[in-house]
């Protein structure tokens, strides 16, 4: 516990990221309700709703057609994944100026471990403020930052004063901050889980913290035990950069459950591209691809496939990931609360032995990846992008 309290973790979460980039590129959009996402005529969903649109009840993962009915005056824009990734890379470069211990959670959020940097960077609250100001001055975008003794508390803190917030949770104020919060504020608790807690007369984080551990274990199992630890502010997970990780993953929790395969496939394609580029950036290859699928009732499934030889080729990773998603959909399709893609059994490129004569098709894909990476590194991700799912 003492070691945990000595940690200083920052969670940085960009505000309305897709919409913010659109406003940055087109200042005429500022102050207007924006909906970034798929075509409403093709059952598209909202990827990001600007804060102006949220006032009308619009939110991400909502069917675009419904969001337009709620806010008819909204400006509807398509997702420009390449442009968002370009800005994301710039933001992560800025974060890297503070610490090399950065764990990416998605295109627009990350954990930073700044433990032990006080002599160089100053107190943790000041570092959090400096992260905000540096990102704002260089990109024109705002970020909400939470500073706390562990990852769970830092992530929770960053969400308490959005947008453009800076929230500090000191070790001696953990229960003071957590106890009054609604149970939905716990990481991963959605509407279905909140209803299960309400049946146990648990509506706040403090009520869960002080509930009988035996009752929680009996009624909710390991998930309940995990959530009760979070309710007490306990989280001993380290911040793990890609270069030190045993796996690399991208996952997304949706505000409402999604069952549209077009949108799920689009999300998975974007996750696969990000994971593949992170592999190549760190000169790693992976043997195993795993999908993580979570339903609204917290039931979580994983589906995996393993290659004969490790790879960092986007097309090969995508082929396996898409196959796993299609197989799941054919047999166990239900609306998803969370979708994630992970690669594991990592090895350095130098440790990979190729076949004697090689694979011409794979060689071609590797050349494509190298070309795409080079173009993206020189001109930004928006200069070139993979076609969407069909």
Backbone torsions as a table, in degrees:
resi	resn	phi	psi	omega
1	UNK	NA	-41.5	179.6
2	UNK	-61.2	-43.7	179.5
3	UNK	-61.6	-39.7	179.0
4	UNK	-62.2	-41.2	-178.2
5	UNK	-68.5	-22.1	-179.4
6	UNK	-80.0	-13.5	-179.8
7	UNK	-70.6	152.6	172.6
8	UNK	-132.0	108.5	-175.3
9	UNK	-116.8	137.3	174.2
10	UNK	-110.1	135.1	166.9
11	UNK	-113.1	121.6	-180.0
12	UNK	-111.0	125.8	-175.7
13	UNK	-132.2	113.3	-178.6
14	UNK	-64.7	144.4	-178.0
15	UNK	-84.7	129.3	178.1
16	UNK	35.9	54.1	-161.0
17	UNK	-53.6	-54.5	-177.5
18	UNK	-60.6	-46.0	179.8
19	UNK	-64.5	-37.7	-179.7
20	UNK	-64.0	-39.8	177.8
21	UNK	-65.2	-39.6	178.1
22	UNK	-62.6	-40.3	177.1
23	UNK	-66.8	-36.4	178.4
24	UNK	-62.5	-43.3	-177.8
25	UNK	-77.7	-24.6	-179.6
26	UNK	-137.1	88.0	-176.5
27	UNK	-57.8	-19.7	178.8
28	UNK	-64.5	-16.6	-179.6
29	UNK	-83.6	-11.7	-177.0
30	UNK	-62.7	135.3	-179.5
31	UNK	86.4	-7.8	-179.7
32	UNK	-98.7	149.2	174.5
33	UNK	-71.1	126.6	-178.5
34	UNK	-118.6	141.0	172.6
35	UNK	-125.1	113.7	179.2
36	UNK	-104.1	123.7	-178.9
37	UNK	169.4	-154.7	-173.5
38	UNK	-86.0	168.8	-178.8
39	UNK	-66.0	123.7	-179.8
40	UNK	-62.7	-27.5	179.9
41	UNK	-76.9	-12.2	179.7
42	UNK	-114.8	29.1	178.6
43	UNK	61.2	31.1	178.5
44	UNK	-69.1	160.7	178.9
45	UNK	-122.9	165.2	179.9
46	UNK	-78.6	126.1	173.3
47	UNK	-86.1	-42.4	176.6
48	UNK	-145.7	133.6	171.2
49	UNK	-108.7	130.6	177.6
50	UNK	-65.9	164.2	-179.4
51	UNK	-61.9	-31.2	177.2
52	UNK	-64.7	-39.2	179.3
53	UNK	-72.9	-30.1	-179.3
54	UNK	-65.4	-25.3	178.0
55	UNK	-64.1	-19.6	178.7
56	UNK	-95.4	3.5	-179.8
57	UNK	95.7	5.4	179.1
58	UNK	-79.4	146.8	176.7
59	UNK	-156.9	166.0	-179.6
60	UNK	-64.1	151.2	-178.8
61	UNK	75.8	-2.9	175.2
62	UNK	-76.7	141.6	173.5
63	UNK	-53.8	132.2	-176.4
64	UNK	-59.2	-38.1	-179.4
65	UNK	-60.5	-40.3	179.0
66	UNK	-68.5	-40.7	179.3
67	UNK	-61.0	-38.1	179.1
68	UNK	-68.2	-35.4	176.4
69	UNK	-65.2	-37.3	178.4
70	UNK	-70.6	-33.5	-176.2
71	UNK	-137.0	79.0	-175.7
72	UNK	-61.3	-26.6	-178.0
73	UNK	-85.0	2.7	-178.2
74	UNK	-65.5	145.8	171.5
75	UNK	-87.1	122.6	-177.7
76	UNK	-101.6	125.5	-176.6
77	UNK	-127.1	145.7	176.7
78	UNK	-75.6	158.3	176.7
79	UNK	-71.3	127.5	175.7
80	UNK	-111.0	76.9	-173.4
81	UNK	-56.6	-40.2	-179.2
82	UNK	-61.6	-43.6	180.0
83	UNK	-65.5	-41.2	-179.6
84	UNK	-65.7	-38.8	178.4
85	UNK	-67.6	-34.0	176.7
86	UNK	-60.8	-47.6	179.2
87	UNK	-66.4	-37.9	178.9
88	UNK	-59.0	-44.0	179.7
89	UNK	-61.9	-38.1	177.7
90	UNK	-63.5	-40.7	-180.0
91	UNK	-65.6	-42.6	-179.5
92	UNK	-68.2	-31.6	174.4
93	UNK	-63.3	-39.7	177.4
94	UNK	-64.1	-44.2	177.9
95	UNK	-59.2	-36.5	-179.6
96	UNK	-65.1	-15.2	176.7
97	UNK	-74.9	-14.7	-179.4
98	UNK	-98.9	-36.1	-178.6
99	UNK	-163.4	146.0	172.7
100	UNK	-80.2	-9.9	-177.0
101	UNK	-89.3	81.6	-177.8
102	UNK	-122.3	127.2	176.4
103	UNK	-113.9	113.3	-179.8
104	UNK	-76.5	130.2	174.6
105	UNK	-99.2	-33.3	179.4
106	UNK	-163.0	-170.5	-178.0
107	UNK	-65.8	-21.1	-172.8
108	UNK	-131.3	18.0	175.8
109	UNK	-151.8	153.7	-177.3
110	UNK	-161.7	159.5	169.1
111	UNK	-99.4	143.0	173.4
112	UNK	-125.6	127.2	175.1
113	UNK	-95.6	112.2	-179.2
114	UNK	-111.5	20.0	179.0
115	UNK	-57.5	131.3	176.2
116	UNK	81.0	9.3	-178.3
117	UNK	-99.6	9.1	-173.2
118	UNK	-58.5	-41.3	-178.2
119	UNK	-64.6	-34.2	-177.8
120	UNK	-85.5	-43.2	-171.1
121	UNK	-110.0	-14.6	-176.4
122	UNK	98.9	180.0	-178.7
123	UNK	-60.1	153.8	-176.2
124	UNK	-55.5	-43.7	178.5
125	UNK	-58.9	-37.1	178.3
126	UNK	-67.0	-38.9	178.7
127	UNK	-62.7	-42.6	177.0
128	UNK	-58.0	-43.2	178.2
129	UNK	-65.4	-38.4	179.8
130	UNK	-67.0	-37.1	176.1
131	UNK	-59.7	-46.2	179.3
132	UNK	-60.0	-49.7	-173.9
133	UNK	-68.3	-36.3	-179.0
134	UNK	-69.5	-40.2	176.6
135	UNK	-64.6	-42.1	-179.7
136	UNK	-64.7	-44.2	-176.1
137	UNK	-69.5	-31.9	-176.3
138	UNK	-89.8	-30.4	-175.8
139	UNK	-115.5	-18.0	-175.7
140	UNK	81.6	6.0	-176.8
141	UNK	-108.3	152.4	178.1
142	UNK	-100.1	152.1	179.8
143	UNK	-136.6	140.5	174.2
144	UNK	-95.8	133.9	-172.1
145	UNK	-125.2	135.0	171.2
146	UNK	-117.4	137.2	179.3
147	UNK	-123.2	126.1	-173.6
148	UNK	-159.6	175.8	-178.5
149	UNK	-77.4	-12.1	178.5
150	UNK	-151.9	176.1	-172.4
151	UNK	-67.2	-45.2	-179.2
152	UNK	-59.0	-48.4	-177.5
153	UNK	-66.4	-37.1	179.0
154	UNK	-64.8	-42.4	179.2
155	UNK	-65.8	-43.1	177.8
156	UNK	-61.4	-42.3	-177.7
157	UNK	-62.0	-39.0	-176.9
158	UNK	-65.5	-19.6	-177.4
159	UNK	-94.3	-8.2	-172.3
160	UNK	-78.5	-25.5	-175.5
161	UNK	-130.3	35.9	177.9
162	UNK	-70.9	149.1	-4.9
163	UNK	-88.3	167.0	174.3
164	UNK	58.8	37.5	-176.2
165	UNK	-95.9	160.3	171.2
166	UNK	-137.1	109.0	-176.5
167	UNK	-120.6	128.7	-179.7
168	UNK	-110.8	127.8	172.4
169	UNK	-113.0	106.9	178.7
170	UNK	-81.7	153.9	-177.1
171	UNK	-54.6	-35.5	-176.3
172	UNK	-83.3	3.0	-179.7
173	UNK	-119.2	11.3	-173.4
174	UNK	-58.9	-53.5	-178.0
175	UNK	-66.9	-36.3	178.7
176	UNK	-58.7	-39.5	-179.0
177	UNK	-79.1	-43.8	-172.0
178	UNK	-76.1	-44.8	-167.9
179	UNK	-53.4	-41.9	-176.7
180	UNK	-76.7	-10.9	-172.6
181	UNK	-70.6	148.1	174.1
182	UNK	-64.3	148.5	-176.9
183	UNK	-59.2	-26.1	179.1
184	UNK	-63.2	-18.5	-179.3
185	UNK	-73.2	-15.8	177.9
186	UNK	-68.6	139.8	-176.4
187	UNK	-57.6	115.8	175.6
188	UNK	96.0	-4.5	-179.9
189	UNK	-86.6	111.4	178.2
190	UNK	-101.1	-170.3	-177.7
191	UNK	-58.6	-42.4	-177.9
192	UNK	-64.7	-44.7	179.5
193	UNK	-66.4	-37.8	179.5
194	UNK	-61.0	-37.5	178.5
195	UNK	-66.1	-36.7	177.8
196	UNK	-64.4	-38.9	177.9
197	UNK	-67.9	-38.7	-179.0
198	UNK	-61.7	-34.7	177.8
199	UNK	-64.9	-21.8	176.6
200	UNK	-95.9	9.7	-178.5
201	UNK	63.0	34.5	177.3
202	UNK	-115.2	112.0	-176.9
203	UNK	-121.6	-14.9	179.5
204	UNK	-123.5	162.2	178.3
205	UNK	-63.2	-38.7	179.2
206	UNK	-62.6	-38.3	178.6
207	UNK	-65.0	-36.7	176.5
208	UNK	-69.2	-40.8	-178.9
209	UNK	-59.4	-39.2	-174.6
210	UNK	-95.4	1.2	179.1
211	UNK	-70.2	159.7	179.1
212	UNK	-63.4	120.1	177.7
213	UNK	-57.2	-35.3	179.9
214	UNK	-65.3	-43.0	179.2
215	UNK	-63.9	-42.7	179.9
216	UNK	-63.5	-44.2	-180.0
217	UNK	-63.7	-41.5	-178.6
218	UNK	-68.7	-43.3	-173.7
219	UNK	-85.4	-30.6	-172.8
220	UNK	-122.2	-8.3	175.0
221	UNK	70.7	-157.1	-177.0
222	UNK	-59.8	-34.4	178.1
223	UNK	-61.9	-43.5	178.6
224	UNK	-63.0	-40.5	177.5
225	UNK	-61.7	-42.7	178.7
226	UNK	-62.0	-45.4	-178.4
227	UNK	-67.2	-32.3	177.3
228	UNK	-67.8	-35.3	174.8
229	UNK	-63.3	-42.4	177.5
230	UNK	-62.9	-39.7	179.5
231	UNK	-60.5	-28.1	176.5
232	UNK	-86.5	0.8	179.2
233	UNK	81.8	18.4	-176.0
234	UNK	-98.5	128.0	178.6
235	UNK	-163.0	108.9	-175.2
236	UNK	-102.7	14.6	179.8
237	UNK	-69.9	133.5	177.4
238	UNK	-81.5	158.6	168.7
239	UNK	-76.1	123.3	-172.4
240	UNK	-121.3	105.3	175.4
241	UNK	-66.7	159.5	-179.7
242	UNK	-55.2	-40.9	-173.5
243	UNK	-66.1	-19.5	-179.3
244	UNK	-109.2	-3.5	-172.2
245	UNK	-77.8	151.8	171.5
246	UNK	-87.7	-9.6	176.0
247	UNK	-153.4	161.4	176.4
248	UNK	-128.5	131.6	-174.1
249	UNK	-142.1	159.3	168.6
250	UNK	-135.4	135.1	175.9
251	UNK	-145.6	158.4	-178.8
252	UNK	-138.1	127.7	173.1
253	UNK	-97.1	127.6	-176.8
254	UNK	-91.9	141.7	178.3
255	UNK	-61.2	-33.5	173.0
256	UNK	-130.5	153.1	-177.3
257	UNK	-63.5	141.8	-177.8
258	UNK	-118.1	133.3	174.9
259	UNK	-120.2	-0.4	-178.3
260	UNK	-75.4	114.4	-176.4
261	UNK	-66.5	-29.5	177.9
262	UNK	-62.0	-46.1	-179.4
263	UNK	-70.4	-41.4	178.8
264	UNK	-62.0	-39.3	178.8
265	UNK	-67.3	-38.4	177.6
266	UNK	-63.0	-43.8	178.7
267	UNK	-61.8	-44.0	-178.5
268	UNK	-65.5	-38.6	177.9
269	UNK	-61.4	-44.6	179.2
270	UNK	-63.5	-41.4	177.6
271	UNK	-61.6	-42.6	-178.7
272	UNK	-63.7	-43.1	179.4
273	UNK	-62.5	-41.8	179.8
274	UNK	-65.4	-43.9	179.8
275	UNK	-63.4	-43.3	-179.2
276	UNK	-61.8	-42.3	179.7
277	UNK	-68.1	-35.2	177.6
278	UNK	-67.4	-36.5	174.4
279	UNK	-59.9	-51.5	-176.2
280	UNK	-66.7	-35.7	179.5
281	UNK	-62.6	-33.6	-179.1
282	UNK	-99.8	10.8	177.3
283	UNK	54.7	49.4	179.9
284	UNK	-123.3	156.5	170.8
285	UNK	-129.9	158.5	-175.8
286	UNK	-128.1	147.0	177.7
287	UNK	-99.8	-25.6	-172.2
288	UNK	-123.5	136.2	173.7
289	UNK	-112.4	131.7	-179.9
290	UNK	-130.6	133.2	171.1
291	UNK	-97.7	141.4	173.9
292	UNK	-115.0	123.6	-176.9
293	UNK	-128.0	120.7	-177.7
294	UNK	-121.9	128.9	176.3
295	UNK	-86.0	172.6	-177.5
296	UNK	-65.2	-23.4	179.6
297	UNK	-89.7	13.5	177.9
298	UNK	79.5	-2.1	172.3
299	UNK	-61.7	127.0	-175.8
300	UNK	-122.3	129.8	177.5
301	UNK	-114.1	150.6	169.4
302	UNK	-128.3	143.5	177.5
303	UNK	-133.5	129.0	-172.6
304	UNK	-127.7	155.7	172.1
305	UNK	-141.5	145.3	-176.5
306	UNK	-124.3	134.3	177.9
307	UNK	-83.1	155.6	172.4
308	UNK	-66.8	-37.4	178.8
309	UNK	-126.8	143.5	177.6
310	UNK	-59.8	152.0	-178.1
311	UNK	-147.3	156.3	169.7
312	UNK	-126.6	16.9	-176.1
313	UNK	-81.0	123.2	-176.4
314	UNK	-56.4	-46.5	-176.1
315	UNK	-61.4	-41.4	-179.9
316	UNK	-67.6	-42.0	178.1
317	UNK	-64.5	-41.6	-179.6
318	UNK	-66.3	-40.3	-179.7
319	UNK	-59.9	-43.7	-179.7
320	UNK	-70.4	-43.8	-178.7
321	UNK	-63.2	-44.5	179.5
322	UNK	-63.4	-40.6	178.2
323	UNK	-61.7	-41.6	178.0
324	UNK	-63.5	-40.9	179.1
325	UNK	-66.1	-43.8	179.9
326	UNK	-63.5	-41.1	179.3
327	UNK	-64.4	-41.4	176.0
328	UNK	-61.0	-46.0	-177.1
329	UNK	-62.1	-34.8	-177.5
330	UNK	-71.1	-21.6	-173.2
331	UNK	-121.3	-31.1	-172.6
332	UNK	-135.9	28.4	-173.6
333	UNK	-64.3	121.8	171.5
334	UNK	-145.1	158.9	177.0
335	UNK	-55.4	137.5	-176.6
336	UNK	-103.2	138.9	171.6
337	UNK	-87.9	-32.5	-176.7
338	UNK	-144.0	141.8	172.6
339	UNK	-132.9	131.5	179.8
340	UNK	-142.1	156.2	179.2
341	UNK	-131.6	128.7	-176.9
342	UNK	-129.3	142.5	168.8
343	UNK	-116.3	143.3	-176.7
344	UNK	-144.8	-171.5	-169.5
345	UNK	52.2	56.7	-175.5
346	UNK	-79.1	147.6	175.8
347	UNK	-146.7	150.1	176.2
348	UNK	-69.2	152.1	-177.8
349	UNK	-59.2	-34.3	-177.6
350	UNK	-65.3	-23.8	-177.7
351	UNK	-90.0	4.1	-177.0
352	UNK	-98.1	125.7	178.2
353	UNK	-101.4	118.4	-179.8
354	UNK	-79.7	169.7	177.3
355	UNK	-69.5	161.5	-173.5
356	UNK	-60.9	-42.9	-175.7
357	UNK	-105.2	-3.0	178.3
358	UNK	76.7	178.3	179.5
359	UNK	-128.0	111.9	-173.9
360	UNK	-61.4	-40.9	-179.8
361	UNK	-64.2	-42.6	179.5
362	UNK	-68.0	-37.9	176.6
363	UNK	-58.8	-40.7	179.4
364	UNK	-64.1	-42.1	178.4
365	UNK	-64.5	-37.2	177.6
366	UNK	-64.9	-38.0	177.4
367	UNK	-65.5	-38.8	177.5
368	UNK	-62.8	-45.6	179.2
369	UNK	-60.7	-43.5	179.4
370	UNK	-62.0	-41.7	179.7
371	UNK	-65.5	-44.1	179.0
372	UNK	-62.5	-44.5	179.5
373	UNK	-61.7	-41.6	-178.5
374	UNK	-65.5	-44.5	178.8
375	UNK	-63.1	-45.0	-179.4
376	UNK	-63.6	-39.5	-179.4
377	UNK	-67.3	-34.1	-177.5
378	UNK	-83.9	-40.5	-171.0
379	UNK	-118.9	-1.0	-177.7
380	UNK	94.4	154.9	-176.9
381	UNK	-61.8	-26.8	-177.9
382	UNK	-68.7	-14.1	-179.9
383	UNK	-71.4	-22.9	-178.9
384	UNK	-157.5	141.6	-176.7
385	UNK	-152.1	148.8	179.1
386	UNK	-72.8	143.9	177.3
387	UNK	-62.9	150.0	-178.4
388	UNK	-73.5	170.0	-179.2
389	UNK	-65.5	150.6	-179.5
390	UNK	-116.4	NA	NA
